[in-house]
Amino acid sequence: MEKAKISASQLFILMVLFELGTSILLPMGIGAKQDAWLAILVGMISSFLLFFVYHRLYLYYPNLLLTQYTQEILGKFIGRILAFLYILYFAYFAARILRDFGELLLTFAYPDTPLFIANALLMLVIIYTVRKGIEVISRSGELFFIFMYILAITGFILIIVSGLIHVTNLQPVLEKGIFPVLKVAFTKTLYYPFGQVIVFTMILPYLIHSKKAKMTGLCALGLSGINLAIIMLINISVLGVTLTERSQFPLLSTVQSIQVADFLERLDVFFMFALIITSFIKISVFFYAVVIGMTSLFKIKSPSRMTYPLGLVILFLSMTIASNYQEHFYEGQKVVPLILHLPFQVVIPLFLLTVVFLKNQETRSRVMKNFKNSSRK
């Protein structure tokens, strides 16, 4: 670990921007049709339970990264293998989000630019930022947070003024009952984006006041969940279920629909700023977890030495992760949740917590037994 500390407010801002990430771009929970916003809220509430698991592990090992306490819990051999798998998991999603960013940038503004160039430009900035450490990433988040919400509030006001919102598109609520909502929540929205907060097990040890970790995490998950639910409410009320479902980037389509007084239109730049800010923060957090994880796992003294080679790996992985965007999107929706999210976000953390709990129970029993024996003597 580097010698750095972040405040609870910085952690909160990082988590909110991280959760928004590329989630604001995609039609989240649209499998629940007009109840997509409900699927997001159910996923958010369910993620509180996951965060309790991550936080409990943090309480047992407040000064260790996830890649370190796996070795404490399961032993050096198995623990190191699991730690390396988590590093690969974080690297894979850094590459996925970088690919999302590049694809949207080309679709939106630069159709003739090679994907590699778009991804490389952002990755160079991220490498520089991560090289400076977690404190610089946190301060960058503080600067972007205010700007992000100014954009969001302005955009929301313009959408209302434009008269684009049609509440009837959100009706009927729960047309087919609660089951479709629960299905989408527990197969999609719980894992992406909320379950990805597991990456912050690599950042929590840097928190100045460890007692504030639980409340900070829950508030960040709550705010980001409400924000994402509002975004989907707006998308569906403006575009309708069918267009939202068919659109690759429904929020972009919504913003492009804004027209005020026949002169204030084509406000795609709002969307562009939001895309750059949230993608930058989310990739930076994942990439930082990769760098600091590799540093701790292989006992490398200077984390900054790892940024350039690992950054190139992330960049080339983003190019080879899928042959086209349709394949990339399909993998993210159908394959990744069960193959990667479920074990790494739910199964393994629960297993680790169970092992730690049993170890502590055994230790307490041994101590009590020794105490009773000494008392009799």
PAPAFI-474141 format. One record per residue: x negated, y, z negated of N, C-alpha, C in turn; residue in one letter. Coordinates in pm, whole numbers, padded with zeros to 5 digits, always signed. Layout:
// residues N
XYZXYZXYZa ...
END
This chain:
// residues 377
-00082-00120+00000+00000+00000+00000-00086+00125+00000m -00039+00227+00071-00108+00355+00065-00070+00426-00064e -00152+00519-00106-00125+00593-00229-00037+00712-00195k +00093+00689-00201+00190+00794-00164+00316+00776-00246a +00391+00884-00261+00518+00880-00334+00621+00963-00261k +00747+00917-00264+00857+00994-00205+00965+01012-00310i +01044+01117-00296+01150+01146-00391+01277+01070-00354s +01372+01072-00445+01501+01005-00419+01575+01073-00304a +01566+01205-00297+01634+01277-00188+01573+01243-00053s +01441+01228-00048+01375+01190+00077+01415+01049+00119q +01424+00959+00020+01468+00823+00050+01610+00822+00102l +01697+00901+00041+01837+00911+00083+01847+00958+00228f +01774+01063+00262+01777+01117+00398+01725+01017+00499i +01615+00950+00464+01558+00848+00553+01659+00737+00580l +01727+00692+00474+01822+00582+00488+01941+00623+00573m +01992+00745+00554+02108+00790+00632+02073+00800+00780v +01961+00866+00811+01920+00880+00952+01887+00744+01012l +01828+00656+00932+01796+00521+00979+01924+00445+01014f +02023+00451+00926+02147+00379+00950+02222+00432+01072e +02217+00563+01091+02283+00619+01209+02211+00573+01335l +02078+00591+01338+01994+00537+01444+02060+00535+01580g +02048+00422+01648+02114+00405+01777+02258+00357+01760t +02303+00342+01634+02441+00298+01609+02541+00401+01659s +02500+00529+01659+02592+00634+01706+02613+00625+01857i +02523+00554+01925+02532+00546+02071+02628+00438+02118l +02634+00328+02041+02701+00207+02088+02846+00199+02040l +02929+00122+02107+03069+00105+02064+03079+00007+01946p +03042+00052+01828+03037-00034+01710+03176-00085+01672m +03184-00214+01645+03308-00274+01595+03422-00272+01692g +03394-00251+01821+03502-00236+01919+03577-00367+01941i +03522-00477+01894+03593-00605+01901+03723-00601+01823g +03735-00508+01728+03858-00491+01650+03952-00390+01715a +03921-00352+01841+04004-00258+01918+04017-00124+01846k +04140-00075+01831+04159+00055+01769+04129+00055+01620q +04107-00062+01562+04071-00072+01420+03920-00083+01401d +03842-00043+01501+03696-00052+01492+03644+00025+01372a +03705+00139+01343+03661+00220+01228+03680+00144+01097w +03787+00064+01090+03809-00018+00970+03702-00127+00958l +03664-00187+01069+03560-00290+01068+03427-00231+01020a +03402-00106+01057+03279-00039+01011+03284-00018+00860i +03398+00027+00809+03410+00051+00665+03401-00078+00585l +03460-00186+00636+03451-00316+00568+03306-00364+00568v +03238-00347+00682+03097-00383+00689+03014-00302+00591g +03045-00174+00578+02974-00087+00484+02992-00133+00339m +03117-00162+00301+03145-00205+00164+03076-00339+00135i +03077-00429+00233+03011-00559+00216+02860-00543+00202s +02805-00441+00270+02660-00420+00262+02616-00375+00124s +02710-00321+00044+02675-00287-00094+02628-00411-00170f +02694-00523-00145+02655-00649-00212+02516-00692-00169l +02486-00678-00038+02352-00710+00010+02248-00620-00056l +02281-00492-00066+02184-00399-00126+02160-00432-00273f +02262-00480-00343+02242-00523-00482+02137-00634-00489f +02140-00725-00392+02041-00834-00387+01901-00778-00367v +01888-00688-00267+01757-00628-00239+01707-00547-00360y +01800-00476-00423+01762-00393-00538+01721-00480-00657h +01789-00592-00674+01754-00681-00786+01613-00738-00767r +01581-00775-00646+01445-00822-00617+01344-00710-00643l +01381-00588-00609+01294-00474-00634+01271-00454-00783y +01375-00474-00865+01360-00459-01009+01264-00564-01067l +01266-00684-01010+01173-00787-01057+01029-00753-01018y +01012-00691-00900+00878-00659-00850+00874-00514-00801y +00881-00416-00894+00894-00275-00855+00772-00217-00784p +00657-00279-00799+00536-00226-00738+00488-00307-00618n +00571-00401-00572+00531-00488-00462+00623-00471-00342l +00565-00485-00223+00643-00487-00100+00710-00622-00083l +00808-00628+00005+00873-00756+00035+00771-00861+00079l +00676-00820+00161+00576-00914+00212+00477-00959+00104t +00480-00890-00010+00394-00929-00122+00466-01018-00222q +00591-00983-00255+00658-01065-00357+00713-01196-00302y +00719-01211-00171+00749-01346-00119+00639-01444-00159t +00516-01396-00163+00403-01481-00204+00406-01508-00354q +00452-01411-00432+00464-01431-00577+00574-01533-00608e +00679-01532-00531+00794-01618-00559+00773-01760-00507i +00724-01771-00383+00718-01902-00316+00576-01960-00308l +00480-01886-00360+00342-01934-00349+00274-01874-00227g +00142-01879-00226+00063-01814-00121+00095-01867+00019k +00098-01999+00035+00111-02055+00170+00247-02024+00231f +00354-02069+00166+00489-02046+00219+00522-01897+00218i +00480-01828+00112+00509-01686+00101+00446-01604+00212g +00323-01638+00251+00255-01566+00359+00322-01593+00494r +00367-01715+00514+00438-01747+00639+00567-01666+00648i +00642-01664+00537+00768-01589+00535+00742-01440+00552l +00637-01389+00489+00602-01247+00503+00572-01213+00649a +00499-01301+00717+00465-01278+00857+00590-01282+00945f +00685-01370+00913+00810-01376+00987+00890-01246+00971l +00888-01190+00851+00957-01062+00830+00890-00950+00909y +00758-00953+00917+00687-00852+00997+00728-00863+01144i +00738-00986+01194+00783-01007+01332+00927-00959+01350l +01009-00982+01250+01149-00936+01252+01156-00784+01265y +01077-00714+01183+01075-00567+01189+01019-00518+01323f +00916-00585+01373+00856-00547+01501+00955-00565+01615a +01029-00674+01611+01128-00701+01716+01232-00591+01723y +01278-00544+01606+01383-00442+01608+01329-00304+01636f +01203-00279+01604+01142-00154+01649+01140-00150+01802a +01108-00264+01863+01105-00274+02009+01245-00264+02069a +01343-00326+02006+01481-00320+02056+01533-00177+02057r +01508-00104+01950+01559+00033+01941+01485+00123+02040i +01355+00098+02057+01279+00174+02157+01336+00149+02297l +01375+00025+02323+01436-00007+02454+01570+00065+02468r +01651+00066+02363+01779+00138+02366+01756+00285+02401d +01658+00344+02335+01627+00486+02358+01588+00509+02504f +01497+00428+02555+01450+00445+02693+01560+00427+02794g +01643+00325+02775+01752+00299+02869+01851+00414+02874e +01884+00467+02757+01980+00577+02754+01920+00704+02813l +01793+00728+02784+01727+00847+02838+01727+00844+02991l +01702+00727+03047+01701+00714+03193+01841+00727+03251l +01939+00667+03182+02077+00675+03228+02129+00818+03222t +02091+00887+03116+02146+01019+03088+02080+01131+03170f +01946+01131+03176+01879+01249+03231+01769+01222+03333a +01703+01108+03324+01585+01086+03408+01593+00953+03483y +01685+00941+03576+01706+00813+03644+01587+00767+03729p +01502+00860+03771+01388+00824+03856+01259+00801+03777d +01265+00820+03645+01146+00801+03561+01132+00655+03522t +01013+00598+03531+00993+00459+03488+01023+00443+03340p +01083+00331+03303+01118+00304+03164+00994+00307+03075l +00883+00257+03126+00760+00253+03047+00716+00393+03003f +00731+00491+03092+00689+00628+03060+00777+00685+02948i +00907+00666+02959+00999+00719+02857+00970+00657+02721a +00952+00524+02718+00922+00456+02592+00786+00497+02536n +00688+00511+02626+00551+00542+02582+00543+00681+02519a +00616+00778+02574+00611+00914+02520+00662+00918+02376l +00775+00851+02351+00828+00848+02214+00736+00767+02123l +00682+00657+02173+00598+00571+02090+00469+00641+02048m +00416+00727+02133+00295+00802+02098+00320+00895+01980l +00435+00961+01981+00472+01050+01870+00490+00969+01742v +00555+00853+01754+00580+00767+01637+00448+00714+01581i +00356+00674+01667+00225+00626+01621+00154+00734+01542i +00157+00855+01594+00092+00967+01525+00155+00991+01388y +00288+00987+01382+00359+01013+01256+00332+00902+01154t +00343+00777+01196+00321+00665+01105+00176+00662+01058v +00086+00702+01142-00055+00708+01104-00077+00804+00987r +00006+00907+00978-00005+01004+00869+00055+00953+00738k +00140+00849+00745+00192+00788+00622+00338+00814+00594g +00388+00751+00490+00530+00756+00457+00574+00894+00412i +00486+00972+00352+00524+01106+00309+00556+01196+00428e +00479+01185+00535+00503+01266+00655+00633+01223+00724v +00660+01091+00727+00786+01042+00783+00903+01098+00704i +00890+01099+00571+00998+01149+00485+01021+01298+00504s +00913+01374+00516+00927+01519+00537+00987+01549+00674r +00951+01470+00772+01012+01486+00905+01162+01463+00897s +01201+01361+00820+01343+01332+00800+01417+01449+00737g +01353+01515+00640+01416+01631+00574+01442+01743+00675e +01347+01767+00763+01365+01872+00864+01477+01838+00962l +01480+01712+01005+01578+01671+01106+01718+01657+01049f +01730+01626+00920+01860+01597+00859+01954+01716+00872f +01905+01835+00836+01989+01955+00842+02029+01985+00986i +01933+01976+01076+01959+02003+01218+02061+01904+01273f +02050+01779+01233+02139+01674+01279+02284+01703+01240m +02304+01746+01116+02440+01770+01069+02498+01900+01124y +02412+01996+01155+02460+02117+01224+02514+02079+01362i +02440+01993+01432+02485+01945+01564+02617+01870+01552l +02625+01781+01450+02744+01697+01434+02868+01781+01405a +02856+01877+01314+02971+01961+01277+03013+02049+01395i +02915+02105+01465+02946+02187+01583+03017+02106+01691t +02965+01986+01717+03027+01899+01817+03169+01861+01779g +03191+01832+01651+03324+01793+01603+03423+01909+01622f +03380+02030+01589+03468+02147+01605+03503+02169+01752i +03403+02154+01839+03427+02173+01983+03523+02069+02039l +03513+01946+01991+03605+01840+02037+03749+01873+01997i +03767+01923+01876+03901+01960+01829+03955+02079+01909i +03870+02180+01929+03911+02298+02003+03947+02263+02147v +03876+02166+02204+03903+02124+02342+04035+02051+02357s +04094+02011+02246+04222+01940+02251+04210+01798+02308g +04096+01736+02286+04071+01603+02341+04126+01489+02256l +04151+01517+02129+04188+01409+02036+04336+01373+02054i +04359+01243+02073+04495+01189+02083+04511+01079+01979h +04578+01113+01871+04590+01021+01757+04663+00893+01798v +04747+00900+01898+04822+00781+01941+04730+00668+01989t +04608+00705+02032+04512+00603+02074+04466+00514+01958n +04487+00561+01835+04446+00486+01717+04559+00397+01664l +04672+00402+01727+04788+00326+01681+04816+00207+01773q +04877+00101+01721+04912+00079+01580+04793+00029+01498p +04788+00068+01375+04682+00022+01285+04710-00122+01243v +04606-00204+01248+04616-00347+01211+04728-00416+01292l +04726-00392+01421+04829-00449+01508+04833-00601+01499e +04715-00665+01492+04708-00811+01485+04665-00860+01346k +04688-00777+01246+04654-00816+01110+04512-00783+01073g +04473-00824+00955+04341-00792+00901+04232-00885+00952i +04268-01003+01000+04167-01103+01038+04070-01054+01146f +04117-00994+01257+04021-00945+01357+03921-00844+01300p +03969-00761+01208+03881-00662+01144+03773-00731+01061v +03815-00830+00981+03720-00903+00897+03620-00982+00982l +03670-01038+01093+03583-01116+01181+03472-01028+01238k +03509-00911+01287+03410-00819+01344+03316-00769+01234v +03372-00739+01117+03290-00687+01008+03183-00787+00964a +03222-00916+00951+03128-01016+00898+03045-01086+01005f +03068-01052+01131+02983-01106+01238+02903-00998+01309t +02942-00871+01292+02874-00763+01364+02832-00649+01272k +02928-00570+01222+02894-00443+01157+02821-00459+01025t +02841-00570+00955+02767-00593+00831+02617-00599+00858l +02580-00666+00967+02438-00686+00998+02377-00566+01069y +02454-00510+01161+02403-00394+01235+02503-00281+01225y +02470-00172+01158+02335-00139+01113+02308-00162+00965p +02413-00192+00885+02399-00183+00740+02298-00282+00681f +02300-00405+00728+02209-00505+00674+02063-00477+00705g +02038-00394+00807+01900-00362+00843+01830-00279+00737q +01907-00237+00635+01848-00161+00524+01746-00247+00447v +01740-00376+00476+01639-00462+00413+01498-00411+00441i +01479-00337+00550+01346-00284+00580+01299-00189+00470v +01392-00133+00394+01353-00040+00287+01296-00111+00165f +01298-00244+00164+01224-00317+00060+01074-00296+00079t +01035-00245+00197+00895-00212+00223+00863-00066+00186m +00965+00009+00144+00947+00151+00113+00984+00183-00032i +01075+00106-00091+01118+00132-00229+01003+00143-00329l +00894+00064-00317+00784+00080-00414+00719+00218-00414p +00743+00299-00311+00686+00434-00306+00773+00536-00377y +00891+00496-00423+00984+00588-00486+00929+00636-00621l +00936+00767-00645+00882+00824-00769+00961+00774-00889i +01094+00789-00883+01181+00748-00993+01253+00619-00954h +01202+00506-00998+01256+00377-00957+01401+00357-01003s +01441+00425-01112+01576+00408-01164+01682+00468-01070k +01639+00555-00980+01733+00618-00888+01753+00540-00760k +01683+00428-00747+01685+00352-00621+01825+00300-00588a +01893+00243-00689+02025+00181-00662+02127+00285-00618k +02141+00392-00693+02241+00494-00659+02208+00562-00527m +02080+00585-00503+02038+00648-00377+02075+00560-00258t +02045+00431-00268+02076+00338-00160+02224+00325-00134g +02303+00315-00240+02448+00300-00223+02510+00427-00163l +02464+00543-00208+02518+00669-00153+02481+00684-00005c +02358+00644+00030+02314+00653+00170+02395+00560+00259a +02418+00438+00212+02500+00343+00289+02642+00395+00303l +02696+00453+00194+02832+00505+00198+02847+00620+00295g +02754+00717+00290+02763+00833+00379+02746+00792+00525l +02650+00707+00553+02628+00665+00692+02746+00584+00744s +02806+00500+00658+02923+00423+00699+03042+00512+00732g +03064+00614+00650+03174+00708+00675+03148+00785+00805i +03023+00825+00824+02989+00898+00948+03014+00813+01072n +02971+00687+01068+02990+00598+01183+03138+00569+01208l +03215+00556+01100+03360+00534+01114+03426+00656+01179a +03384+00776+01139+03439+00899+01199+03405+00908+01347i +03281+00871+01381+03239+00874+01522+03325+00781+01606i +03351+00660+01554+03435+00566+01629+03579+00613+01635m +03629+00675+01529+03763+00733+01532+03774+00837+01643l +03673+00922+01654+03673+01026+01758+03663+00964+01897i +03571+00869+01914+03554+00805+02045+03684+00742+02095n +03750+00667+02006+03874+00598+02045+03988+00697+02067i +03996+00799+01983+04104+00896+01998+04087+00980+02125s +03964+00999+02171+03939+01077+02292+03946+00989+02417v +03878+00875+02414+03864+00791+02534+03971+00683+02544l +04025+00642+02429+04113+00525+02427+04030+00398+02409g +04095+00290+02373+04025+00164+02345+03956+00109+02469v +04026+00110+02581+03973+00049+02704+03845+00117+02751t +03845+00249+02759+03726+00322+02804+03612+00311+02704l +03646+00314+02576+03542+00299+02472+03476+00162+02483t +03557+00061+02509+03507-00076+02519+03419-00093+02642e +03455-00029+02752+03381-00046+02877+03255+00042+02883r +03256+00150+02809+03146+00245+02816+03022+00190+02744s +02906+00203+02808+02782+00163+02742+02751+00256+02626q +02778+00385+02645+02748+00485+02543+02871+00575+02525f +02969+00530+02447+03096+00604+02437+03082+00745+02381p +02988+00766+02289+02973+00902+02235+02927+00999+02342l +02843+00953+02433+02800+01037+02545+02920+01074+02632l +03006+00978+02659+03127+01006+02739+03218+01105+02667s +03227+01093+02535+03310+01185+02457+03255+01327+02464t +03125+01342+02446+03062+01474+02449+03074+01536+02588v +03062+01454+02690+03074+01505+02828+03215+01554+02858q +03313+01510+02779+03452+01552+02800+03481+01690+02744s +03392+01743+02662+03416+01874+02598+03420+01984+02703i +03524+02065+02697+03538+02179+02787+03619+02286+02716q +03554+02400+02688+03620+02508+02615+03621+02633+02702v +03739+02682+02730+03758+02809+02805+03691+02808+02941a +03684+02693+03003+03632+02679+03140+03486+02722+03160d +03414+02745+03051+03273+02780+03069+03181+02702+02973f +03233+02660+02857+03152+02586+02760+03173+02436+02785l +03084+02377+02862+03096+02237+02896+02957+02177+02922e +02955+02048+02959+02829+01978+02982+02734+01995+02862r +02786+01960+02744+02707+01975+02621+02632+01847+02588l +02585+01780+02692+02512+01655+02672+02386+01675+02589d +02337+01798+02585+02215+01825+02508+02236+01796+02360v +02360+01813+02310+02391+01778+02171+02361+01630+02148f +02412+01551+02239+02394+01408+02230+02245+01372+02241f +02175+01442+02327+02034+01416+02350+01952+01441+02223m +01978+01552+02157+01907+01583+02033+01933+01476+01926f +02060+01436+01911+02095+01333+01813+02025+01202+01844a +02019+01166+01971+01952+01043+02014+01804+01045+01976l +01736+01154+02007+01592+01163+01980+01563+01159+01830i +01641+01233+01752+01617+01240+01608+01637+01105+01541i +01753+01045+01563+01784+00920+01493+01698+00804+01542t +01671+00799+01671+01585+00693+01725+01444+00706+01670s +01394+00828+01664+01260+00854+01612+01247+00803+01468f +01344+00838+01384+01338+00797+01243+01350+00646+01229i +01443+00585+01301+01466+00442+01285+01346+00360+01333k +01291+00395+01447+01174+00323+01496+01055+00346+01404i +01040+00469+01353+00929+00500+01263+00935+00416+01137s +01054+00399+01080+01068+00319+00958+01034+00173+00985v +01090+00117+01092+01058-00022+01127+00908-00039+01156f +00853+00055+01231+00712+00045+01268+00623+00061+01145f +00661+00150+01054+00583+00165+00930+00585+00035+00850y +00701-00031+00845+00710-00159+00774+00618-00263+00836a +00609-00261+00969+00518-00354+01038+00373-00325+01000v +00335-00198+01006+00196-00159+00980+00157-00190+00836v +00240-00149+00741+00204-00168+00600+00214-00316+00562i +00303-00389+00629+00314-00533+00605+00190-00607+00653g +00144-00575+00773+00022-00637+00826-00099-00600+00742m -00102-00475+00696-00213-00429+00613-00223-00508+00483t -00108-00527+00417-00108-00599+00289-00130-00749+00309s -00076-00804+00418-00086-00948+00440-00229-00990+00472l -00298-00910+00552-00433-00946+00594-00542-00865+00523f -00503-00797+00413-00599-00727+00327-00684-00627+00404k -00618-00547+00487-00689-00443+00562-00688-00315+00478i -00805-00255+00460-00818-00142+00368-00749-00016+00418k -00753+00008+00548-00696+00132+00602-00578+00102+00694s -00454+00136+00652-00337+00112+00737-00343+00185+00871p -00409+00303+00873-00411+00383+00995-00482+00312+01110s -00571+00221+01078-00641+00146+01183-00547+00055+01262r -00437+00021+01201-00346-00075+01263-00242-00010+01353m -00230+00123+01345-00118+00188+01414-00129+00179+01566t -00247+00204+01621-00260+00204+01767-00241+00066+01829y -00310-00038+01780-00287-00171+01841-00145-00222+01822p -00088-00201+01702+00049-00247+01678+00150-00164+01757l +00120-00035+01775+00207+00049+01855+00213+00003+02000g +00099-00039+02053+00097-00092+02190+00175-00222+02200l +00167-00305+02095+00244-00430+02093+00394-00399+02097v +00439-00304+02016+00580-00265+02013+00623-00211+02150i +00538-00130+02210+00569-00070+02339+00587-00177+02447l +00493-00270+02457+00502-00373+02559+00614-00473+02529f +00641-00496+02400+00752-00582+02363+00885-00520+02407l +00895-00388+02395+01019-00320+02437+01043-00335+02587s +00935-00350+02663+00948-00366+02808+00983-00509+02848m +00938-00605+02769+00955-00746+02807+01068-00815+02731t +01134-00741+02643+01235-00800+02555+01356-00851+02635i +01381-00791+02751+01490-00834+02839+01461-00783+02979a +01513-00854+03078+01486-00816+03217+01568-00695+03262s +01683-00671+03196+01766-00554+03227+01850-00519+03105n +01919-00404+03113+01992-00358+02995+02111-00448+02962y +02176-00506+03062+02289-00595+03036+02246-00716+02953q +02132-00772+02991+02079-00886+02915+02040-00842+02773e +01979-00725+02764+01939-00669+02635+02061-00649+02544h +02167-00592+02600+02289-00567+02523+02356-00698+02480f +02359-00796+02570+02419-00926+02539+02346-00994+02424y +02213-00991+02427+02136-01053+02319+02166-00987+02185e +02176-00852+02188+02203-00779+02065+02340-00808+02007g +02439-00834+02092+02576-00856+02047+02606-01002+02014q +02549-01095+02090+02587-01236+02078+02483-01325+02010k +02356-01297+02033+02251-01389+01988+02189-01344+01855v +02151-01218+01849+02074-01166+01734+02147-01180+01600v +02279-01149+01589+02343-01155+01457+02328-01289+01386p +02348-01400+01455+02340-01531+01390+02198-01585+01381l +02118-01561+01485+01984-01619+01489+01886-01542+01400i +01900-01411+01392+01804-01330+01317+01864-01261+01195l +01974-01188+01214+02029-01109+01104+02073-01196+00986h +02149-01300+01014+02203-01382+00905+02094-01441+00816l +01991-01508+00870+01888-01562+00782+01803-01455+00714p +01760-01352+00788+01665-01256+00732+01731-01152+00641f +01859-01122+00664+01928-01023+00581+02004-01085+00465q +02053-01208+00482+02142-01267+00382+02082-01392+00318v +02054-01493+00397+02017-01625+00344+01885-01620+00266v +01779-01567+00327+01648-01567+00263+01645-01479+00138i +01697-01354+00142+01699-01274+00019+01776-01341-00095p +01891-01404-00065+01966-01474-00168+01886-01591-00225l +01816-01662-00138+01732-01774-00182+01618-01723-00272f +01554-01614-00231+01445-01557-00312+01495-01514-00449l +01611-01449-00451+01667-01403-00579+01703-01521-00669l +01756-01628-00610+01789-01748-00687+01665-01810-00749t +01558-01819-00671+01433-01876-00721+01376-01792-00834v +01379-01660-00818+01329-01569-00922+01411-01583-01049v +01542-01590-01033+01631-01604-01149+01603-01733-01225f +01590-01843-01152+01563-01972-01215+01426-01973-01284l +01328-01911-01222+01195-01901-01283+01200-01824-01414k +01275-01713-01413+01286-01632-01534+01362-01703-01643n +01466-01779-01604+01541-01856-01703+01452-01962-01767q +01371-02026-01683+01280-02130-01734+01177-02069-01829e +01127-01952-01793+01028-01884-01879+01090-01845-02011t +01212-01792-02007+01281-01753-02131+01306-01873-02220r +01348-01984-02159+01373-02106-02237+01246-02156-02304s +01134-02148-02231+01007-02193-02286+00964-02104-02402r +00984-01973-02385+00946-01878-02492+01030-01900-02616v +01161-01920-02598+01250-01944-02711+01216-02073-02783m +01181-02175-02705+01145-02304-02763+01018-02292-02846k +00919-02221-02794+00794-02201-02867+00816-02119-02992n +00908-02018-02981+00939-01934-03096+01004-02015-03208f +01098-02105-03171+01164-02188-03271+01068-02284-03337k +00978-02341-03259+00879-02434-03314+00785-02365-03412n +00742-02242-03375+00652-02167-03463+00725-02124-03592s +00857-02097-03581+00935-02056-03698+00948-02172-03796s +00965-02292-03745+00978-02410-03833+00848-02437-03909r +00736-02414-03839+00608-02437-03905+00583-02333-04016k 
END
